[in-house]
Amino acid sequence: MKLSLAGSVHDPHDPIGRSLFNVLAMVAESDLARMRTREGMTIAKAKGRLRGKQPKLKPTQGAHLVALWAAGAHTSTELAELFGVARSTVYRAIKRADPATAGPHLPSVSAGGRR
């Protein structure tokens, strides 16, 4: 078996031909994996089993966290340690609860760094 591309013939028994066939096989395999993943997600969605990442805090925990924050008794770091989450999760819970009352003292949550 030989492969002809753009006028040049590649034999799978020589080193260049072998590497070319390996690259083509990897591309085909990744496309096949992507296709199977999409099919599986479509089936799961149809069955109602496709959900995103589960929240770290339950609604009652989020409400309790916001109440503690509003009382001013704990810092964001203390709340994060108390609830076993990252500070960014604390900030997001406070912002989701009521963005208007989150206040200017609430640092912005950026994807890049930590404060």
PEJOSUL-V438166 format. One line per field, one symbol per residue. burial: # if it has 9 or more other C-alpha atoms within 8 Angstrom, else .. Layout:
burial = ???
This chain:
burial = .........###....##..#...................#..##................##.##.##....#.#..###...#.#.#######...#..#.............
